[in-house]
Amino acid sequence: MNKLFSLGVLTGITGFSLVQPSNAAGAEQKNKPNVIMITCHDIGQHLHCYGVETVRTPNIDKLAEQGVVFRNAFSTSGVCSPGRGSLHTGRYPQSNGLMGLTHAPWWWKLNEGEKHTAKILGEHGYKTYLVGFNHIDPENPQRLGYQFVPEIKSRGEEGIVQTANEIINNLEPNADPVFIKIGFHLVHRPFTHGTDSVNGIFVPPYLANTKVMREDLAQYQAQINYFDKMVGEIVDALESSKVAKNTLLIFTSDHGIPYPGSKWTARRAGIQVPFMFYMPGTVFTGGKQIYDLFSNVDFIPTLLSFLGYDIPKNIQGMDFYPFLSGKAEKGPRKYVFAQYTTDMKRDNVSRSVITEKYQLIRFFDQGRSVKWPVDVDPQEFANHVERAKSIAPRPFAQLFDIQNDPFELVDLSGNKNLQAIKDELSAKLLEWMKEVDDPLLKGPQRTPYYDKAMKDFTGKVPDN
């Protein structure tokens, strides 16, 4: 992270920001809710409050009991940067340009003119803060609209908590509203917080129940338990602050868990995310469990609607606030869409659509079907040393009955009785790809690495 500002800048010792927030919104902005978002890596829905009883997450569980939990929430991608890009722009990766990882040697980035949550809220008079991890534009977060980027004085995740809590403790009622993004690198590999098997170890059925897998999952559970403690410290600071009653707290992640059959795929397990909102005295309270389909592109329109702001016309997500406030009987979404663009040496270039009952995944590069459950060393798999065993050439499409087969172990794409379902979802997926101007419709996926390599080789980037 760029060390743009010391913490003293943020707590009133001096007054300066890289981008001064607009005062055009006037005095009515003083009553707008503060917005604090906590994000992490790679946690999927591997949480006690999402039904994984062996994972100890008492603080996140408490947040779920107090707020609103989306049970069927999904990212637009099974890898970090594009999932976060959609979360913060309300637009799909093919439309906003951030289709893969932003750091070298992938170099994907948001298209010029795309607006991040920080930029959108900053234009409405919010003061915007980034504390910790940023995986959309790590070299220049001010381009995203962050006005304040404090230096994290202490090392590690504890420093993020300390910095965030100092900002929260200095917030005053009736001041300009703030947006604070608190980003953790946790619970990414490598796992460094011991093991946790106090309540046993849950092994997802798409993973082999081996000693190696259980030991790795025990480390993963400990990593999650440690992260939960960090969340608890932030929530405690907020609850004891002067702005507790006027702050919307959001918790989510980028994609599924860091194991074969999950992360690095567009499978259901790869794109599942937690999504929680909590604010006392609002629709975001009461421990509500929402089972309607929800995509992370829906966050921005739902937030803006709740805050009373117009939703920009280019936003592709759906507004859930009318449903949450009782003005609609059902959530507005019937389909969830996702994409996976080649990176990390995976061969899963794909697009997917999910309904309440089915998921269809279509593939666009050569690959082989994986043998379930996957029997590998998960750390070696993550390091690209070991691959999952395969059994046959992969079909162009896979179809899963996620109600009866939630871990997607049985591909039904060859079932003649389900051909009509497969055709219907294929048509819906193609319609979506056209709406987002998916580059795959024009040919094989072109990447920033290819453009840079050709420029280095020939002196110019080939024409499209």
C-alpha positions in Angstrom: 0.0 0.0 0.0 1.1 3.5 -0.7 1.9 5.3 2.6 0.0 8.4 1.6 -1.0 9.7 5.0 -0.1 9.2 8.6 -2.8 8.4 11.1 -2.3 11.9 12.5 -3.9 13.4 9.4 -7.0 11.4 10.1 -7.4 12.3 13.7 -7.3 16.0 13.5 -3.6 16.8 14.0 -3.5 18.3 10.5 -6.1 18.6 7.8 -5.3 17.5 4.3 -6.6 14.9 1.8 -5.6 13.9 -1.6 -9.1 14.5 -3.0 -11.2 16.9 -1.0 -14.8 15.7 -0.7 -17.5 17.9 -2.2 -19.6 20.0 0.0 -22.3 20.4 -2.7 -24.6 17.9 -0.9 -25.2 20.5 1.9 -26.3 20.1 5.5 -28.6 17.2 4.8 -25.5 15.0 4.4 -24.8 15.3 8.1 -27.6 12.8 8.8 -26.6 10.2 6.2 -25.4 6.9 7.7 -21.8 6.1 7.9 -20.8 3.0 5.9 -18.1 0.6 7.1 -17.3 -2.5 5.0 -15.1 -5.4 6.2 -13.7 -7.7 3.5 -11.4 -10.7 3.5 -9.9 -13.2 1.1 -10.9 -16.8 0.4 -13.5 -17.5 3.1 -16.5 -18.4 0.9 -19.3 -19.5 3.2 -17.0 -21.6 5.4 -18.5 -20.1 8.6 -20.4 -21.4 11.5 -23.4 -19.1 10.8 -23.5 -20.5 7.3 -23.8 -24.1 8.6 -20.2 -25.2 9.0 -20.4 -26.2 12.6 -16.8 -27.1 13.1 -15.6 -23.5 12.4 -15.6 -21.2 15.4 -16.7 -17.7 14.4 -18.6 -16.3 17.4 -18.2 -12.7 16.4 -19.3 -13.1 12.8 -22.1 -15.3 14.1 -23.2 -12.5 16.4 -23.2 -10.0 13.5 -25.4 -12.5 11.6 -27.8 -12.8 14.5 -28.1 -9.0 14.7 -28.3 -8.1 11.0 -29.4 -9.5 7.7 -27.7 -12.5 6.1 -27.9 -13.4 2.4 -27.6 -17.2 2.3 -27.4 -17.5 -1.4 -24.9 -14.7 -2.2 -22.4 -15.1 -5.0 -19.4 -13.3 -6.4 -19.1 -12.7 -10.2 -15.8 -14.6 -10.2 -13.9 -17.4 -8.5 -10.7 -15.3 -8.2 -9.9 -12.2 -6.2 -9.7 -9.0 -8.2 -12.7 -9.4 -10.6 -14.9 -10.4 -7.7 -13.9 -7.3 -5.8 -14.2 -5.1 -8.9 -17.9 -6.2 -9.4 -18.6 -5.6 -5.7 -17.4 -2.1 -5.8 -18.6 -1.0 -9.3 -22.0 -2.8 -9.5 -20.8 -4.0 -12.9 -19.7 -7.4 -14.3 -16.0 -8.0 -15.0 -16.5 -8.1 -18.8 -18.1 -4.6 -18.6 -15.8 -2.9 -16.1 -12.6 -4.5 -17.6 -11.3 -6.2 -14.5 -11.6 -9.8 -15.6 -8.6 -11.2 -13.8 -5.9 -10.5 -11.2 -4.7 -7.0 -11.1 -1.1 -7.6 -10.1 1.8 -8.9 -12.2 2.0 -11.0 -14.3 -1.7 -10.6 -15.1 -2.2 -6.8 -15.1 -6.0 -6.6 -15.5 -7.5 -3.3 -14.5 -10.7 -1.3 -14.4 -11.6 0.5 -17.6 -11.2 4.3 -17.6 -14.4 5.9 -16.2 -15.4 3.0 -14.0 -16.6 4.3 -10.6 -15.7 2.5 -7.3 -17.8 2.7 -4.2 -15.4 5.2 -2.7 -15.7 7.5 -5.8 -19.5 7.2 -5.9 -20.0 8.0 -2.2 -17.3 10.7 -2.3 -19.3 12.4 -5.0 -22.2 12.4 -2.5 -20.2 14.2 0.2 -18.8 11.2 2.0 -15.3 11.1 3.4 -13.7 7.9 2.1 -11.0 5.8 3.9 -9.1 2.7 2.9 -7.6 0.8 5.7 -5.6 -2.3 4.8 -5.8 -4.5 1.7 -6.8 -3.3 -1.7 -6.8 -5.8 -4.6 -8.4 -3.6 -7.3 -5.8 -0.8 -7.8 -3.1 -1.6 -5.1 -0.6 0.9 -6.6 -2.8 3.9 -6.6 -6.0 3.6 -4.4 -6.7 7.3 -4.8 -7.8 6.6 -8.4 -10.6 4.6 -6.9 -11.8 7.6 -5.0 -10.2 7.0 -1.6 -9.5 10.4 0.0 -7.6 9.1 3.0 -5.2 6.1 3.1 -3.6 5.9 6.5 -0.3 4.3 7.1 -0.6 1.0 9.0 1.9 1.6 11.8 1.9 -1.8 13.3 2.7 -4.9 11.3 0.2 -7.6 10.5 -3.6 -7.8 10.7 -3.6 -6.3 14.2 -2.2 -3.1 12.7 -5.2 -2.9 10.4 -7.6 -3.3 13.3 -5.7 -0.7 15.4 -5.8 1.8 12.6 -9.4 1.2 11.8 -10.5 1.5 15.4 -8.6 4.7 15.9 -10.6 6.2 13.0 -13.9 4.8 14.3 -13.2 6.1 17.8 -12.7 9.6 16.4 -15.9 9.8 14.4 -18.5 12.3 15.6 -22.3 12.4 15.2 -23.6 15.1 12.8 -20.3 15.3 11.0 -19.8 14.5 7.3 -20.6 10.8 6.7 -17.8 8.4 6.1 -17.1 5.3 4.0 -14.4 3.1 5.6 -13.2 0.1 3.7 -11.3 -2.3 6.0 -9.5 -4.9 3.9 -7.9 -8.0 5.3 -5.5 -10.4 3.4 -6.7 -13.1 5.7 -7.8 -15.9 5.3 -5.5 -16.4 2.3 -2.8 -19.0 2.2 -0.3 -19.6 3.8 -2.1 -20.5 7.0 -0.1 -19.2 9.9 -2.2 -19.4 13.0 -1.9 -23.0 14.1 -4.7 -25.5 14.0 -8.2 -25.6 15.2 -10.1 -29.0 15.5 -11.8 -28.3 18.8 -15.2 -28.9 17.2 -14.0 -31.4 14.7 -13.1 -30.8 11.0 -15.6 -30.4 8.2 -14.4 -31.8 4.9 -16.5 -30.6 1.9 -17.6 -33.7 0.0 -15.8 -32.6 -3.2 -12.5 -33.0 -1.2 -11.0 -36.4 -0.2 -11.2 -37.1 3.5 -7.5 -37.8 3.9 -5.1 -37.0 6.7 -3.4 -34.4 4.6 -6.7 -32.7 3.8 -7.9 -32.8 7.4 -4.6 -31.3 8.7 -4.8 -28.5 6.1 -8.5 -27.8 6.9 -7.6 -27.7 10.6 -5.1 -24.9 9.8 -7.7 -23.2 7.7 -10.2 -23.3 10.5 -7.7 -21.7 12.9 -7.0 -19.0 10.3 -10.8 -18.2 10.2 -11.0 -18.2 13.9 -8.2 -15.7 14.1 -9.9 -13.5 11.5 -13.1 -13.7 13.5 -11.3 -12.2 16.5 -10.2 -9.3 14.3 -13.8 -8.7 13.2 -14.9 -8.8 16.8 -12.5 -6.1 17.8 -13.7 -3.8 15.1 -17.4 -4.5 15.9 -16.7 -3.8 19.6 -15.0 -0.5 18.7 -18.0 0.5 16.6 -20.5 -0.5 19.2 -18.7 1.7 21.8 -18.3 4.6 19.5 -20.4 7.8 19.2 -21.7 6.7 15.8 -22.9 3.1 16.5 -26.6 3.9 15.8 -25.9 5.7 12.6 -23.5 3.3 10.9 -24.2 0.6 8.3 -21.8 -2.3 8.7 -21.2 -4.8 5.8 -19.2 -8.0 5.8 -18.3 -10.0 2.7 -15.5 -11.7 0.8 -14.2 -12.1 -2.7 -15.0 -15.8 -3.6 -15.0 -19.3 -2.4 -12.6 -21.3 -0.2 -8.9 -21.9 -1.4 -9.4 -25.6 -2.3 -9.7 -27.6 -5.5 -13.3 -27.5 -6.7 -13.8 -24.1 -5.3 -11.5 -21.1 -5.8 -10.2 -20.7 -9.4 -13.5 -22.0 -10.8 -17.0 -20.8 -11.6 -18.5 -23.7 -9.6 -21.0 -22.9 -6.9 -18.4 -23.5 -4.2 -16.0 -21.2 -6.1 -18.3 -18.2 -6.1 -20.2 -18.5 -2.9 -19.6 -15.6 -0.5 -20.9 -14.4 2.8 -22.9 -11.2 2.7 -24.2 -9.5 5.8 -25.6 -6.0 6.6 -26.2 -4.6 10.0 -27.5 -1.2 11.2 -29.7 -0.7 14.3 -33.2 0.6 13.7 -33.3 -0.2 10.0 -34.3 -3.0 7.7 -30.7 -4.3 8.2 -31.5 -5.8 11.6 -33.3 -8.7 13.3 -31.2 -11.7 12.2 -33.1 -12.1 9.0 -32.1 -15.0 6.7 -32.5 -14.1 3.0 -32.6 -17.1 0.7 -33.2 -15.2 -2.5 -30.4 -15.2 -5.0 -28.0 -12.3 -4.6 -24.9 -11.3 -6.6 -22.2 -9.0 -5.3 -23.0 -6.6 -8.2 -26.3 -6.0 -6.3 -24.5 -4.3 -3.4 -24.0 -0.9 -5.0 -27.6 -0.4 -6.2 -29.0 -1.7 -2.9 -26.7 0.6 -0.9 -27.5 3.7 -3.0 -31.2 3.0 -2.8 -31.0 2.6 1.0 -29.1 5.9 1.2 -31.7 7.7 -0.9 -29.4 8.3 -3.9 -30.2 7.7 -7.6 -28.7 4.6 -9.1 -26.5 5.3 -12.1 -27.9 3.9 -15.4 -24.8 1.9 -16.1 -25.1 -0.2 -12.9 -25.8 -3.8 -13.8 -26.7 -5.0 -10.4 -30.2 -5.2 -8.9 -31.8 -3.1 -6.1 -32.8 -5.3 -3.2 -33.9 -2.5 -0.9 -37.6 -2.5 -2.0 -37.6 -6.2 -1.1 -35.8 -5.7 2.2 -38.1 -2.9 3.1 -41.3 -4.9 2.4 -42.3 -3.2 -0.8 -41.7 -6.4 -2.9 -42.6 -9.9 -2.0 -39.5 -11.5 -3.5 -36.0 -10.5 -4.4 -35.6 -9.2 -8.0 -33.0 -11.7 -9.1 -33.8 -15.0 -10.9 -30.3 -15.7 -12.2 -26.8 -15.3 -10.9 -24.0 -15.0 -13.5 -20.2 -15.5 -13.1 -17.1 -15.7 -15.2 -13.7 -17.2 -14.8 -10.8 -15.9 -16.9 -7.6 -17.8 -17.4 -5.0 -17.2 -14.7 -3.0 -19.0 -12.0 -2.3 -21.8 -14.5 -5.9 -23.1 -14.4 -7.8 -24.3 -17.5 -11.3 -23.2 -16.3 -12.1 -20.4 -18.7 -15.9 -20.4 -18.2 -19.1 -18.7 -17.8 -21.9 -19.8 -15.5 -25.5 -19.2 -14.6 -27.3 -20.2 -11.4 -31.0 -20.5 -10.6 -32.6 -21.7 -7.4 -32.4 -25.3 -8.6 -29.6 -25.5 -11.2 -26.2 -24.4 -12.2 -25.0 -24.5 -15.8 -21.3 -23.9 -16.5 -19.9 -23.5 -20.1 -16.2 -23.9 -20.8 -14.2 -22.2 -23.5 -10.8 -23.9 -23.3 -9.6 -27.5 -23.4 -9.6 -29.4 -20.1 -10.5 -32.6 -18.4 -13.2 -33.6 -16.0 -12.0 -33.8 -12.4 -12.5 -37.0 -10.4 -14.5 -36.3 -7.2 -13.6 -36.2 -4.4 -10.3 -34.5 -5.2 -7.4 -36.3 -3.5 -4.4 -33.8 -3.5 -2.3 -31.9 -1.1 -4.3 -28.7 -1.1 -1.2 -26.5 -0.5 0.7 -28.2 -3.3 -2.4 -27.7 -5.5 -2.4 -24.0 -4.6 1.3 -23.8 -5.4 0.6 -25.3 -8.9 2.8 -28.3 -8.1 0.0 -30.9 -7.9 -3.1 -31.1 -10.1 -6.4 -32.8 -9.4 -6.8 -36.2 -11.1 -8.9 -36.2 -14.2 -11.0 -38.9 -15.8 -12.0 -37.8 -19.3 -12.1 -34.9 -21.6 -14.4 -32.2 -20.1 -17.7 -31.5 -21.9 -18.4 -28.1 -23.3 -21.1 -27.7 -20.6 -21.8 -29.1 -17.1 -25.2 -29.0 -15.4 -25.8 -29.6 -11.7 -28.9 -30.0 -9.6 -27.8 -27.8 -6.7 -30.9 -28.6 -4.6 -30.2 -32.3 -4.5 -26.4 -32.1 -5.2 -25.3 -28.9 -3.5 -21.6 -29.9 -3.8 -21.9 -30.6 -7.5 -20.5 -34.0 -7.7 -22.8 -35.4 -10.5 -22.8 -33.7 -13.9 -26.2 -34.0 -15.5 -25.3 -32.3 -18.8 -25.8 -35.6 -20.7 -29.2 -36.4 -19.2 -31.7 -36.3 -22.0 -34.6 -35.5 -19.6 -32.8 -32.3 -18.7 -32.0 -31.1 -22.2 -34.7 -28.5 -22.1 -33.2 -27.1 -18.9 -29.8 -27.1 -20.4 -31.0 -25.3 -23.5 -32.9 -22.7 -21.5 -30.0 -21.9 -19.3 -27.6 -21.8 -22.3 -29.9 -19.3 -23.9 -30.0 -17.2 -20.8 -26.2 -17.3 -20.4 -25.7 -16.2 -24.0 -28.2 -13.4 -23.5 -26.2 -12.2 -20.5 -22.8 -12.5 -22.4 -24.2 -10.3 -25.1 -25.5 -7.7 -22.5 -22.1 -7.4 -20.9 -20.3 -7.4 -24.2 -18.3 -10.5 -23.3 -15.0 -10.6 -25.4 -15.4 -14.4 -25.7 -18.2 -13.8 -28.2 -15.5 -12.3 -30.5 -12.8 -15.0 -30.2 -10.5 -16.6 -27.7 -9.7 -14.6 -24.6 -7.1 -11.9 -25.1 -5.1 -11.0 -22.0 -3.0 -8.0 -20.8 -0.1 -10.4 -20.6 -0.4 -11.1 -24.3 -0.5 -7.4 -25.2 2.6 -6.7 -23.1 4.4 -9.7 -24.4 3.7 -8.7 -28.1 4.7 -5.1 -27.4 8.0 -6.3 -25.9 8.5 -8.7 -28.8 7.4 -6.6 -31.8 7.3 -3.0 -30.5 3.6 -2.7 -30.7 0.3 -4.2 -29.5 -1.5 -6.1 -32.3 -4.8 -4.6 -33.5 -8.0 -6.2 -32.2 
